[in-house]
Amino acid sequence: MNIEQANEEKKGCFKAIEDDKEAGIMTYVWAGPSKIIIDHTEVGPDFSGKGVGKKLVLEAVKYARDTKIKILPLCPFAKSVFDKNPDLQDVLF
């Protein structure tokens, strides 16, 4: 599974791709130059239960650490991943 990021001036997303199919997508909006708000995570029905959503969140965490930005997870799924993983708390706003 490959995760691709598309980053625009005001919004962006992380897409999980497997066998040329979109397995899932997580979208975010920029809230200033150093914070993103994760607003939606969606996994395709064919990929349910394969950890795709968590992989998307972990890729956002990696991006946040690499670029020294913070994350505000408004998406209930993303928030649940942060709540269950104390080792990810360093990137939270």
N, C-alpha and C positions, 0 to 999 in steps of 0.2 A: 504494500500500500504506500502510495506517495501522497504527500501533503503539499499543496501549492498555496501560495499566498498572493492575493491581489490587493494592493494597497493604493488607495486614491487619496486625494487631499482631505476629504471629509469622512470617508468610510472605507471599509475593506472587508476581506473575508479570507478564511482558510477553507480549502476544499480538499477532501480526501478522495483520491482517485485510485481505483483498482480495476485492472483489466479494461482500461479505457472507459470505465463507468464512474459516474460521480456517486461515491458511497455516502458522503455527507458534506454538510457545509455549516460553517459557523460564521456569523456576520458580526461586525462591530462598527461603531462610529467613533471618530476622534472627538475628544472633549478637551481641546487645547493641544499644545505641542507634546505633552508628556503623559497623556492618559487616553486609554481606549475603554469604551463601554461595550462589553459583549452583550448583544441584544437578542440573539437567536441562534439556536443550534438545532439542526435537523439531520436525521440519518435516514437513508432510503430503506424501505421495508426489506429488501433483499439482504441488507447488511446489519439488521437489528441483532443485538446481542453479541456483536463482534468487537466491542470496545472502540468503535469508530469515534463516537462523541468524545470520549476521554482523550483519545489521541489528538483530536482537534484542540481541546483545551490545553493539553501539554505542549503542543506546538506554539500556542499563543503565549504560554508561560516562558518558553525558550526565547521567543521573539522579544518579550518584555524584558527579560534578563539581559539579552544581547544588546538591546537598544536603550536600556535604563529608563523604561517607561513603567507606568502603573496600570493595573486593570481593575475595572469596576464591573463585576459580573451581575448584570440585571437579569439575564436569562436564567430561569430556574434550574436548568440542567447544569450549566456552567457553575452556578453558585453551589450546587450540591457537590460537584467535584472538588471545589475549593474547601468546602466544609468538611469533607471526608479525608482530606490530605493536608495535614498541618505543614508539611514541607513545601507547600506551594504559597503559603501566606505572605512570603516576602515581596511578592509582586502586587499585592492587593492595595487599592487606594483606600 
